[in-house]
Amino acid sequence: MSILDKIFLKGAPSADAFSPDVIFYLPDNALTRILQIANAPIKSTVTTTWVIMALLAIFSWLATRNLEREPKPGSLQNIAEAFVENISSLVETTMGSDMKKFTPYIGTLIIYLTIANIIGIVPGRDVLHLYTPTADLNTTFALAAITFFNIHYFGIKANGIKDYLKGYFEPMPLLFPLNIIGNLADPVSLSFRLFGNMMASVVIMGLLYGVVSLVIPGLADLYFNLFSGVLQAFIFSMLTMTYISMEME
């Protein structure tokens, strides 16, 4: 059921009107019962993420199946190499020349977030049950949790466990509780910032398409889904790089 169907069938819009659809349920068998996921609902957030992963895998295969030393201008290999070079330059500029090892992670993050954020502009998205993954707090919190792990893992690896723990008591031991809260606040703020912006886009566009003609919502799509989506992907990635590099100093 599309967002518009939910709105018109239920009358006044509710939180459920803008929530992802349940596509199917996991089967009830011995394995799913052991894992305690029997009959768990698989929503369009998850299936849309699978679609994005499949598209990226296909693109990667097509771009690298016939590698050339000097790829033709405009070829998939040329596009992929240009993207990698730009991301590598961005990582070097933001984090430092010795941090290029983060290029694969940051590049993957930017690609996924950009596609996930702008998937709302795909024609027929309701028919295909495509839902903006980043408009689901589960997705944004999972991404923030990965960033949180990287921040502290590489912080310990770069400075050692002793200096890492010492940082929590600086500039004075009394600030230890505040430093703990500050570190825990980083992934929370990352996840809620991205979720809030993308969920707002889903709600606004759902309401616009429900009450006015297609022209005005179409123009609004360029901002709320395209421009805002790309911007939020960039902000999330930049904050990720900033937090990791700060912890490794």
Accessible surface in RSA format (square Angstrom, percent):
REM  Atomic radii and reference values for relative SASA: ProtOr
REM  Chains: A
REM  Algorithm: Lee & Richards
REM  Probe-radius: 1.40
REM  Slices: 20
REM RES _ NUM      All-atoms   Total-Side   Main-Chain    Non-polar    All polar
REM                ABS   REL    ABS   REL    ABS   REL    ABS   REL    ABS   REL
RES MET A   1   107.82  55.8  75.88  50.2  31.94  76.0  81.26  69.1  26.56  35.2
RES SER A   2    18.26  15.4  13.72  18.3   4.55  10.5  11.35  24.2   6.91   9.7
RES ILE A   3    32.21  18.3  31.45  23.4   0.76   1.8  31.45  22.6   0.76   2.1
RES LEU A   4    54.86  30.5  54.86  39.2   0.00   0.0  54.86  38.5   0.00   0.0
RES ASP A   5    66.25  46.4  64.95  64.6   1.30   3.1   5.70  13.4  60.55  60.4
RES LYS A   6    17.25   8.4  17.14  10.5   0.12   0.3  13.05  11.7   4.20   4.5
RES ILE A   7    13.50   7.7  13.33   9.9   0.17   0.4  13.33   9.6   0.17   0.5
RES PHE A   8   131.07  65.6 105.27  65.2  25.80  67.1 107.84  65.4  23.24  66.5
RES LEU A   9   129.99  72.4  96.99  69.4  32.99  82.9  98.95  69.5  31.03  83.5
RES LYS A  10   115.32  56.3  83.36  51.1  31.96  76.1  66.43  59.8  48.89  52.1
RES GLY A  11    45.47  56.1   0.00   N/A  45.47  56.1  38.35 105.2   7.12  15.9
RES ALA A  12    83.40  76.7  63.17  97.5  20.23  46.0  69.28  97.6  14.12  37.4
RES PRO A  13    64.26  46.8  40.18  36.6  24.08  87.5  40.93  33.8  23.33 145.0
RES SER A  14    52.99  44.8  41.45  55.3  11.54  26.6  48.62 103.5   4.37   6.1
RES ALA A  15    89.01  81.8  66.05 101.9  22.96  52.2  76.54 107.8  12.47  33.0
RES ASP A  16    85.26  59.7  84.05  83.7   1.21   2.9  10.78  25.4  74.48  74.3
RES ALA A  17     0.52   0.5   0.52   0.8   0.00   0.0   0.52   0.7   0.00   0.0
RES PHE A  18    12.42   6.2  12.42   7.7   0.00   0.0  12.42   7.5   0.00   0.0
RES SER A  19    34.39  29.1  31.62  42.2   2.78   6.4  24.54  52.2   9.86  13.8
RES PRO A  20    19.91  14.5  12.99  11.8   6.92  25.1  13.40  11.1   6.51  40.5
RES ASP A  21    25.55  17.9  20.68  20.6   4.87  11.5  11.39  26.8  14.16  14.1
RES VAL A  22    64.08  42.2  36.58  33.1  27.50  66.3  36.58  31.8  27.50  74.6
RES ILE A  23    65.34  37.2  37.82  28.2  27.52  66.3  39.91  28.7  25.42  69.0
RES PHE A  24    81.36  40.7  75.09  46.5   6.27  16.3  81.36  49.3   0.00   0.0
RES TYR A  25   131.41  61.4 113.91  64.8  17.50  45.5  78.60  59.1  52.81  65.1
RES LEU A  26    41.99  23.4  40.68  29.1   1.31   3.3  40.68  28.6   1.31   3.5
RES PRO A  27    80.23  58.5  69.52  63.4  10.70  38.9  80.23  66.2   0.00   0.0
RES ASP A  28    78.43  54.9  50.13  49.9  28.31  66.9  16.95  39.9  61.48  61.3
RES ASN A  29    61.97  42.7  58.38  56.4   3.59   8.6  34.01  81.8  27.96  27.0
RES ALA A  30    62.98  57.9  57.27  88.4   5.71  13.0  59.40  83.7   3.57   9.5
RES LEU A  31   115.46  64.3 111.96  80.1   3.50   8.8 113.45  79.7   2.02   5.4
RES THR A  32    11.82   8.4  11.82  12.0   0.00   0.0  11.82  15.9   0.00   0.0
RES ARG A  33   137.19  57.6 121.71  62.0  15.48  36.8  55.15  75.4  82.04  49.7
RES ILE A  34   135.34  77.0 110.05  82.0  25.30  61.0 117.79  84.8  17.56  47.6
RES LEU A  35   101.78  56.7  81.94  58.6  19.84  49.9  86.08  60.5  15.70  42.3
RES GLN A  36   163.48  91.4 129.99  95.0  33.48  79.7  40.52  86.2 122.96  93.3
RES ILE A  37    67.74  38.5  65.01  48.4   2.73   6.6  67.74  48.8   0.00   0.0
RES ALA A  38    31.58  29.0  11.51  17.8  20.06  45.6  11.51  16.2  20.06  53.1
RES ASN A  39    84.76  58.5  75.85  73.3   8.91  21.5  22.81  54.9  61.95  59.9
RES ALA A  40    28.28  26.0  24.00  37.0   4.28   9.7  28.28  39.8   0.00   0.0
RES PRO A  41    65.64  47.8  51.81  47.2  13.83  50.3  51.81  42.8  13.83  86.0
RES ILE A  42    21.12  12.0  21.12  15.7   0.00   0.0  21.12  15.2   0.00   0.0
RES LYS A  43    79.92  39.0  79.41  48.7   0.51   1.2  28.52  25.7  51.40  54.8
RES SER A  44     2.12   1.8   2.12   2.8   0.00   0.0   0.87   1.9   1.25   1.8
RES THR A  45     6.47   4.6   6.47   6.6   0.00   0.0   6.47   8.7   0.00   0.0
RES VAL A  46    56.94  37.5  54.65  49.5   2.28   5.5  56.94  49.5   0.00   0.0
RES THR A  47    23.11  16.4  22.45  22.8   0.66   1.6  20.05  26.9   3.06   4.6
RES THR A  48     0.61   0.4   0.03   0.0   0.57   1.4   0.43   0.6   0.17   0.3
RES THR A  49    29.37  20.9  29.37  29.8   0.00   0.0  26.52  35.6   2.85   4.3
RES TRP A  50   121.87  48.9 116.64  56.5   5.23  12.3  95.94  51.2  25.93  42.1
RES VAL A  51    63.20  41.6  59.85  54.2   3.36   8.1  63.06  54.8   0.14   0.4
RES ILE A  52     0.00   0.0   0.00   0.0   0.00   0.0   0.00   0.0   0.00   0.0
RES MET A  53   110.71  57.3 104.30  69.0   6.41  15.3  95.36  81.1  15.34  20.3
RES ALA A  54    50.70  46.6  42.28  65.2   8.42  19.1  50.11  70.6   0.59   1.6
RES LEU A  55    97.94  54.5  93.26  66.7   4.69  11.8  93.55  65.7   4.40  11.8
RES LEU A  56    43.80  24.4  43.24  30.9   0.56   1.4  43.57  30.6   0.23   0.6
RES ALA A  57    62.45  57.4  48.36  74.6  14.09  32.1  56.83  80.0   5.62  14.9
RES ILE A  58    96.62  55.0  93.97  70.0   2.65   6.4  96.62  69.6   0.00   0.0
RES PHE A  59    76.32  38.2  74.35  46.1   1.97   5.1  76.07  46.1   0.25   0.7
RES SER A  60    61.08  51.6  57.20  76.3   3.87   8.9  34.31  73.1  26.77  37.5
RES TRP A  61   149.50  60.0 143.88  69.6   5.62  13.2 124.95  66.6  24.55  39.8
RES LEU A  62    64.44  35.9  53.22  38.1  11.22  28.2  53.22  37.4  11.22  30.2
RES ALA A  63     4.61   4.2   0.70   1.1   3.92   8.9   1.42   2.0   3.19   8.5
RES THR A  64    74.18  52.8  62.76  63.6  11.42  27.2  45.73  61.4  28.44  43.0
RES ARG A  65   137.42  57.7 102.52  52.3  34.90  83.1  24.89  34.0 112.53  68.2
RES ASN A  66   108.04  74.5  92.65  89.5  15.40  37.1  34.26  82.5  73.78  71.3
RES LEU A  67   121.38  67.6  89.24  63.8  32.13  80.8  89.43  62.8  31.94  86.0
RES GLU A  68    84.03  48.2  71.53  54.1  12.50  29.8  35.51  68.7  48.52  39.6
RES ARG A  69   233.13  97.9 192.99  98.4  40.14  95.6  81.35 111.2 151.78  92.0
RES GLU A  70   149.11  85.6 129.78  98.2  19.32  46.0  47.20  91.3 101.91  83.2
RES PRO A  71    24.21  17.6  12.17  11.1  12.04  43.8  12.64  10.4  11.58  71.9
RES LYS A  72   144.96  70.7 141.83  87.0   3.13   7.5  87.05  78.4  57.91  61.7
RES PRO A  73   127.80  93.1 105.38  96.1  22.42  81.5 106.16  87.6  21.65 134.5
RES GLY A  74    59.91  73.9   0.00   N/A  59.91  73.9  34.06  93.5  25.84  57.9
RES SER A  75    37.05  31.3  25.64  34.2  11.41  26.3  36.17  77.0   0.88   1.2
RES LEU A  76    67.49  37.6  63.68  45.6   3.81   9.6  63.68  44.7   3.81  10.3
RES GLN A  77    16.41   9.2  14.62  10.7   1.79   4.3  10.08  21.5   6.32   4.8
RES ASN A  78    51.64  35.6  51.13  49.4   0.51   1.2   0.00   0.0  51.64  49.9
RES ILE A  79    88.19  50.2  84.86  63.2   3.33   8.0  87.25  62.8   0.94   2.5
RES ALA A  80    24.70  22.7  20.69  31.9   4.01   9.1  24.49  34.5   0.21   0.6
RES GLU A  81    69.75  40.0  67.09  50.8   2.66   6.3  32.63  63.1  37.12  30.3
RES ALA A  82    44.05  40.5  41.14  63.5   2.91   6.6  43.56  61.3   0.50   1.3
RES PHE A  83    66.70  33.4  61.69  38.2   5.01  13.0  66.14  40.1   0.56   1.6
RES VAL A  84    83.75  55.1  82.68  74.8   1.08   2.6  83.75  72.8   0.00   0.0
RES GLU A  85   118.12  67.8 109.44  82.8   8.68  20.7  42.58  82.4  75.54  61.7
RES ASN A  86    99.50  68.6  92.56  89.4   6.94  16.7  23.83  57.3  75.67  73.1
RES ILE A  87    11.34   6.5  11.34   8.4   0.00   0.0  11.34   8.2   0.00   0.0
RES SER A  88    23.76  20.1  23.76  31.7   0.00   0.0  12.35  26.3  11.41  16.0
RES SER A  89    61.62  52.1  57.75  77.1   3.87   8.9  26.73  56.9  34.89  48.9
RES LEU A  90    44.06  24.5  39.54  28.3   4.52  11.4  43.64  30.7   0.42   1.1
RES VAL A  91     0.00   0.0   0.00   0.0   0.00   0.0   0.00   0.0   0.00   0.0
RES GLU A  92    65.84  37.8  60.83  46.0   5.01  11.9  12.62  24.4  53.22  43.5
RES THR A  93   115.31  82.0  83.03  84.2  32.27  76.9  70.19  94.3  45.12  68.2
RES THR A  94    41.74  29.7  12.55  12.7  29.19  69.6  15.81  21.2  25.93  39.2
RES MET A  95    15.33   7.9   0.00   0.0  15.33  36.5   2.03   1.7  13.30  17.6
RES GLY A  96    24.81  30.6   0.00   N/A  24.81  30.6  23.68  65.0   1.13   2.5
RES SER A  97    80.54  68.1  62.54  83.5  18.00  41.5  28.51  60.7  52.03  72.9
RES ASP A  98   112.78  79.0  85.21  84.8  27.57  65.2  49.24 115.9  63.54  63.4
RES MET A  99    18.52   9.6  18.52  12.3   0.00   0.0  17.43  14.8   1.09   1.4
RES LYS A 100    98.91  48.3  91.78  56.3   7.13  17.0  44.21  39.8  54.70  58.3
RES LYS A 101   118.10  57.6  85.11  52.2  32.99  78.5  70.84  63.8  47.26  50.3
RES PHE A 102     7.21   3.6   6.56   4.1   0.65   1.7   7.21   4.4   0.00   0.0
RES THR A 103    17.17  12.2  16.44  16.7   0.74   1.8  16.11  21.6   1.07   1.6
RES PRO A 104    94.03  68.5  81.57  74.4  12.46  45.3  93.54  77.2   0.48   3.0
RES TYR A 105    53.50  25.0  46.98  26.7   6.52  17.0  51.73  38.9   1.77   2.2
RES ILE A 106     0.02   0.0   0.02   0.0   0.00   0.0   0.02   0.0   0.00   0.0
RES GLY A 107     5.74   7.1   0.00   N/A   5.74   7.1   5.74  15.7   0.00   0.0
RES THR A 108    84.44  60.1  80.21  81.3   4.23  10.1  57.67  77.5  26.78  40.5
RES LEU A 109     7.25   4.0   4.77   3.4   2.48   6.2   7.03   4.9   0.22   0.6
RES ILE A 110    24.11  13.7  24.11  18.0   0.00   0.0  24.11  17.4   0.00   0.0
RES ILE A 111    55.32  31.5  51.55  38.4   3.77   9.1  55.32  39.8   0.00   0.0
RES TYR A 112    25.49  11.9  25.49  14.5   0.00   0.0  23.71  17.8   1.78   2.2
RES LEU A 113     0.00   0.0   0.00   0.0   0.00   0.0   0.00   0.0   0.00   0.0
RES THR A 114    30.80  21.9  30.80  31.2   0.00   0.0  26.53  35.6   4.27   6.5
RES ILE A 115    49.74  28.3  49.74  37.1   0.00   0.0  49.74  35.8   0.00   0.0
RES ALA A 116     0.00   0.0   0.00   0.0   0.00   0.0   0.00   0.0   0.00   0.0
RES ASN A 117     0.03   0.0   0.00   0.0   0.03   0.1   0.00   0.0   0.03   0.0
RES ILE A 118    36.59  20.8  36.30  27.0   0.30   0.7  36.30  26.1   0.30   0.8
RES ILE A 119    11.36   6.5   9.32   6.9   2.04   4.9  11.26   8.1   0.11   0.3
RES GLY A 120     7.19   8.9   0.00   N/A   7.19   8.9   7.19  19.7   0.00   0.0
RES ILE A 121    65.27  37.1  49.14  36.6  16.13  38.9  49.95  36.0  15.32  41.6
RES VAL A 122    50.10  33.0  48.73  44.1   1.37   3.3  50.10  43.5   0.00   0.0
RES PRO A 123   118.47  86.3  99.87  91.0  18.60  67.6 108.66  89.7   9.81  61.0
RES GLY A 124    41.26  50.9   0.00   N/A  41.26  50.9  28.10  77.1  13.17  29.5
RES ARG A 125    52.55  22.1  52.16  26.6   0.39   0.9   9.72  13.3  42.83  26.0
RES ASP A 126    47.49  33.3  39.87  39.7   7.62  18.0  13.82  32.5  33.68  33.6
RES VAL A 127   124.01  81.6 104.40  94.5  19.61  47.2 111.97  97.3  12.04  32.7
RES LEU A 128   111.18  61.9  90.50  64.7  20.68  52.0  94.65  66.5  16.53  44.5
RES HIS A 129    70.07  38.3  64.27  44.7   5.80  14.8  41.22  42.5  28.85  33.6
RES LEU A 130    26.52  14.8  14.87  10.6  11.65  29.3  14.89  10.5  11.63  31.3
RES TYR A 131    14.84   6.9  12.34   7.0   2.50   6.5  14.05  10.6   0.78   1.0
RES THR A 132     7.73   5.5   5.28   5.3   2.45   5.9   0.30   0.4   7.43  11.2
RES PRO A 133     0.00   0.0   0.00   0.0   0.00   0.0   0.00   0.0   0.00   0.0
RES THR A 134     0.00   0.0   0.00   0.0   0.00   0.0   0.00   0.0   0.00   0.0
RES ALA A 135     3.13   2.9   0.00   0.0   3.13   7.1   0.00   0.0   3.13   8.3
RES ASP A 136    19.58  13.7  15.94  15.9   3.64   8.6   5.75  13.5  13.83  13.8
RES LEU A 137    59.76  33.3  57.86  41.4   1.90   4.8  57.86  40.6   1.90   5.1
RES ASN A 138   115.93  79.9 104.83 101.3  11.10  26.7  31.64  76.2  84.29  81.5
RES THR A 139    21.51  15.3  15.73  15.9   5.78  13.8  14.06  18.9   7.45  11.3
RES THR A 140     0.00   0.0   0.00   0.0   0.00   0.0   0.00   0.0   0.00   0.0
RES PHE A 141   104.73  52.4 104.73  64.9   0.00   0.0 104.73  63.5   0.00   0.0
RES ALA A 142    51.48  47.3  44.57  68.8   6.91  15.7  50.27  70.8   1.21   3.2
RES LEU A 143    22.80  12.7  22.80  16.3   0.00   0.0  22.80  16.0   0.00   0.0
RES ALA A 144     0.03   0.0   0.00   0.0   0.03   0.1   0.00   0.0   0.03   0.1
RES ALA A 145    43.83  40.3  37.20  57.4   6.63  15.1  39.91  56.2   3.92  10.4
RES ILE A 146    84.05  47.8  80.41  59.9   3.64   8.8  83.89  60.4   0.16   0.4
RES THR A 147     0.40   0.3   0.40   0.4   0.00   0.0   0.40   0.5   0.00   0.0
RES PHE A 148    60.56  30.3  60.15  37.3   0.41   1.1  60.48  36.7   0.08   0.2
RES PHE A 149   125.63  62.9 121.80  75.4   3.83  10.0 125.49  76.1   0.14   0.4
RES ASN A 150    19.17  13.2  19.17  18.5   0.00   0.0   0.30   0.7  18.88  18.2
RES ILE A 151     6.37   3.6   6.37   4.7   0.00   0.0   6.37   4.6   0.00   0.0
RES HIS A 152    20.67  11.3  20.64  14.3   0.03   0.1  19.18  19.8   1.50   1.7
RES TYR A 153   101.60  47.4  95.19  54.2   6.41  16.7  66.15  49.7  35.44  43.7
RES PHE A 154    34.15  17.1  34.15  21.2   0.00   0.0  34.15  20.7   0.00   0.0
RES GLY A 155     0.00   0.0   0.00   N/A   0.00   0.0   0.00   0.0   0.00   0.0
RES ILE A 156    61.95  35.3  59.87  44.6   2.09   5.0  59.87  43.1   2.09   5.7
RES LYS A 157   134.79  65.8 101.54  62.3  33.25  79.2  71.42  64.3  63.38  67.5
RES ALA A 158    52.77  48.5  11.63  17.9  41.14  93.6  22.32  31.4  30.45  80.7
RES ASN A 159    47.11  32.5  30.05  29.0  17.06  41.1  12.96  31.2  34.15  33.0
RES GLY A 160    32.78  40.4   0.00   N/A  32.78  40.4  31.01  85.1   1.77   4.0
RES ILE A 161    98.70  56.2  95.27  71.0   3.42   8.3  95.27  68.6   3.42   9.3
RES LYS A 162   167.05  81.5 159.54  97.9   7.51  17.9 107.27  96.5  59.78  63.7
RES ASP A 163    82.04  57.5  72.42  72.1   9.62  22.8  16.21  38.1  65.84  65.7
RES TYR A 164    26.38  12.3  18.99  10.8   7.39  19.2  13.22   9.9  13.16  16.2
RES LEU A 165    90.29  50.3  90.03  64.4   0.26   0.7  90.21  63.4   0.08   0.2
RES LYS A 166   119.73  58.4 114.21  70.1   5.53  13.2  62.88  56.6  56.86  60.6
RES GLY A 167    35.70  44.0   0.00   N/A  35.70  44.0  22.72  62.4  12.98  29.1
RES TYR A 168    20.75   9.7  19.48  11.1   1.27   3.3  12.15   9.1   8.60  10.6
RES PHE A 169    92.13  46.1  87.48  54.2   4.65  12.1  87.48  53.0   4.65  13.3
RES GLU A 170    88.63  50.9  82.66  62.5   5.97  14.2  31.36  60.7  57.27  46.8
RES PRO A 171   115.62  84.3  80.27  73.2  35.35 128.5  85.75  70.8  29.87 185.6
RES MET A 172    93.30  48.3  92.42  61.2   0.88   2.1  74.29  63.2  19.01  25.2
RES PRO A 173    95.82  69.8  88.98  81.1   6.84  24.8  89.21  73.7   6.61  41.1
RES LEU A 174   150.54  83.8 133.43  95.5  17.10  43.0 136.72  96.0  13.82  37.2
RES LEU A 175    53.97  30.1  53.97  38.6   0.00   0.0  53.97  37.9   0.00   0.0
RES PHE A 176    73.76  36.9  73.76  45.7   0.00   0.0  73.76  44.7   0.00   0.0
RES PRO A 177    76.13  55.5  71.22  64.9   4.92  17.9  75.82  62.6   0.32   2.0
RES LEU A 178   113.31  63.1 106.10  75.9   7.21  18.1 106.35  74.7   6.95  18.7
RES ASN A 179    41.46  28.6  34.60  33.4   6.86  16.5  11.50  27.7  29.96  29.0
RES ILE A 180    60.60  34.5  60.20  44.8   0.40   1.0  60.42  43.5   0.18   0.5
RES ILE A 181   107.36  61.1 106.40  79.3   0.96   2.3 106.90  77.0   0.46   1.2
RES GLY A 182    35.34  43.6   0.00   N/A  35.34  43.6  32.12  88.2   3.21   7.2
RES ASN A 183    31.47  21.7  29.45  28.5   2.02   4.9   4.40  10.6  27.07  26.2
RES LEU A 184    97.49  54.3  96.17  68.8   1.31   3.3  96.37  67.7   1.12   3.0
RES ALA A 185    46.48  42.7  40.94  63.2   5.54  12.6  45.79  64.5   0.70   1.8
RES ASP A 186    35.30  24.7  35.06  34.9   0.24   0.6   0.91   2.1  34.39  34.3
RES PRO A 187    13.33   9.7  12.65  11.5   0.69   2.5  13.23  10.9   0.10   0.6
RES VAL A 188    66.67  43.9  66.65  60.3   0.02   0.1  66.67  57.9   0.00   0.0
RES SER A 189    41.84  35.4  33.08  44.2   8.76  20.2  37.15  79.1   4.69   6.6
RES LEU A 190     1.91   1.1   1.31   0.9   0.61   1.5   1.34   0.9   0.57   1.5
RES SER A 191     0.00   0.0   0.00   0.0   0.00   0.0   0.00   0.0   0.00   0.0
RES PHE A 192   104.23  52.1  98.39  60.9   5.84  15.2  98.59  59.8   5.64  16.2
RES ARG A 193    94.11  39.5  83.34  42.5  10.76  25.6  36.19  49.5  57.91  35.1
RES LEU A 194     2.78   1.5   2.25   1.6   0.53   1.3   2.60   1.8   0.18   0.5
RES PHE A 195    48.68  24.4  48.68  30.2   0.00   0.0  48.68  29.5   0.00   0.0
RES GLY A 196    33.54  41.4   0.00   N/A  33.54  41.4  27.72  76.1   5.83  13.0
RES ASN A 197    56.52  39.0  48.82  47.2   7.70  18.5   5.24  12.6  51.28  49.6
RES MET A 198     0.98   0.5   0.91   0.6   0.07   0.2   0.91   0.8   0.07   0.1
RES MET A 199    41.13  21.3  41.13  27.2   0.00   0.0  38.01  32.3   3.12   4.1
RES ALA A 200    46.04  42.3  38.27  59.1   7.77  17.7  45.43  64.0   0.61   1.6
RES SER A 201     3.16   2.7   2.86   3.8   0.30   0.7   0.46   1.0   2.69   3.8
RES VAL A 202    15.08   9.9   9.36   8.5   5.72  13.8  14.15  12.3   0.92   2.5
RES VAL A 203    41.98  27.6  41.98  38.0   0.00   0.0  41.98  36.5   0.00   0.0
RES ILE A 204    61.32  34.9  60.13  44.8   1.18   2.9  61.12  44.0   0.20   0.5
RES MET A 205     7.13   3.7   7.08   4.7   0.05   0.1   7.13   6.1   0.00   0.0
RES GLY A 206     6.65   8.2   0.00   N/A   6.65   8.2   5.89  16.2   0.76   1.7
RES LEU A 207    69.18  38.5  68.47  49.0   0.70   1.8  69.18  48.6   0.00   0.0
RES LEU A 208    42.59  23.7  42.59  30.5   0.00   0.0  42.59  29.9   0.00   0.0
RES TYR A 209    50.72  23.7  36.05  20.5  14.67  38.2  22.78  17.1  27.94  34.4
RES GLY A 210    15.49  19.1   0.00   N/A  15.49  19.1   1.62   4.4  13.88  31.1
RES VAL A 211   115.57  76.0  79.54  72.0  36.03  86.8  87.86  76.3  27.70  75.1
RES VAL A 212    60.55  39.8  41.72  37.8  18.83  45.4  50.95  44.3   9.60  26.1
RES SER A 213    72.63  61.4  54.64  72.9  17.99  41.4  53.00 112.9  19.63  27.5
RES LEU A 214   134.82  75.1 127.42  91.2   7.40  18.6 127.54  89.6   7.29  19.6
RES VAL A 215   106.97  70.4  98.93  89.6   8.05  19.4 105.54  91.7   1.44   3.9
RES ILE A 216    98.76  56.2  98.27  73.2   0.49   1.2  98.27  70.8   0.49   1.3
RES PRO A 217     0.00   0.0   0.00   0.0   0.00   0.0   0.00   0.0   0.00   0.0
RES GLY A 218    29.77  36.7   0.00   N/A  29.77  36.7  23.27  63.9   6.50  14.6
RES LEU A 219   117.18  65.3 109.20  78.1   7.98  20.1 109.52  76.9   7.66  20.6
RES ALA A 220    17.61  16.2   8.91  13.8   8.70  19.8  17.13  24.1   0.48   1.3
RES ASP A 221    12.25   8.6  12.25  12.2   0.00   0.0   6.56  15.4   5.69   5.7
RES LEU A 222   103.04  57.4  99.58  71.2   3.46   8.7  99.87  70.1   3.17   8.5
RES TYR A 223   117.03  54.6 114.46  65.1   2.57   6.7  73.17  55.0  43.86  54.1
RES PHE A 224    51.92  26.0  51.92  32.2   0.00   0.0  51.92  31.5   0.00   0.0
RES ASN A 225     6.80   4.7   6.80   6.6   0.00   0.0   0.00   0.0   6.80   6.6
RES LEU A 226    65.75  36.6  65.75  47.0   0.00   0.0  65.75  46.2   0.00   0.0
RES PHE A 227   114.46  57.3 109.33  67.7   5.12  13.3 114.05  69.1   0.41   1.2
RES SER A 228    11.49   9.7  11.20  15.0   0.28   0.7   1.25   2.7  10.23  14.3
RES GLY A 229     0.00   0.0   0.00   N/A   0.00   0.0   0.00   0.0   0.00   0.0
RES VAL A 230    67.83  44.6  67.20  60.8   0.63   1.5  67.20  58.4   0.63   1.7
RES LEU A 231    71.20  39.7  67.85  48.5   3.35   8.4  70.85  49.8   0.34   0.9
RES GLN A 232    16.04   9.0  15.05  11.0   0.99   2.4   0.00   0.0  16.04  12.2
RES ALA A 233     0.68   0.6   0.68   1.0   0.00   0.0   0.68   1.0   0.00   0.0
RES PHE A 234    92.46  46.3  91.37  56.6   1.09   2.8  91.90  55.7   0.56   1.6
RES ILE A 235    54.21  30.8  52.64  39.2   1.57   3.8  54.16  39.0   0.04   0.1
RES PHE A 236     4.59   2.3   3.01   1.9   1.58   4.1   4.36   2.6   0.23   0.7
RES SER A 237     0.18   0.1   0.18   0.2   0.00   0.0   0.18   0.4   0.00   0.0
RES MET A 238    51.70  26.8  51.61  34.2   0.09   0.2  51.70  44.0   0.00   0.0
RES LEU A 239    42.79  23.8  42.75  30.6   0.04   0.1  42.79  30.1   0.00   0.0
RES THR A 240     0.00   0.0   0.00   0.0   0.00   0.0   0.00   0.0   0.00   0.0
RES MET A 241     0.00   0.0   0.00   0.0   0.00   0.0   0.00   0.0   0.00   0.0
RES THR A 242    49.35  35.1  48.06  48.7   1.30   3.1  35.36  47.5  14.00  21.2
RES TYR A 243    42.44  19.8  39.12  22.3   3.31   8.6  24.86  18.7  17.58  21.7
RES ILE A 244     0.00   0.0   0.00   0.0   0.00   0.0   0.00   0.0   0.00   0.0
RES SER A 245    13.72  11.6  13.26  17.7   0.46   1.0   6.48  13.8   7.24  10.1
RES MET A 246   117.41  60.8 103.60  68.6  13.81  32.9  91.57  77.9  25.83  34.2
RES GLU A 247    43.37  24.9  36.08  27.3   7.29  17.4   4.69   9.1  38.67  31.6
RES MET A 248    26.16  13.5  12.85   8.5  13.31  31.7  12.94  11.0  13.22  17.5
RES GLU A 249   159.59  91.6 106.11  80.3  53.48 127.3  70.71 136.8  88.88  72.6
END  Absolute sums over single chains surface
CHAIN  1 A    14366.6      12278.7       2087.9      10422.0       3944.6
END  Absolute sums over all chains
TOTAL         14366.6      12278.7       2087.9      10422.0       3944.6
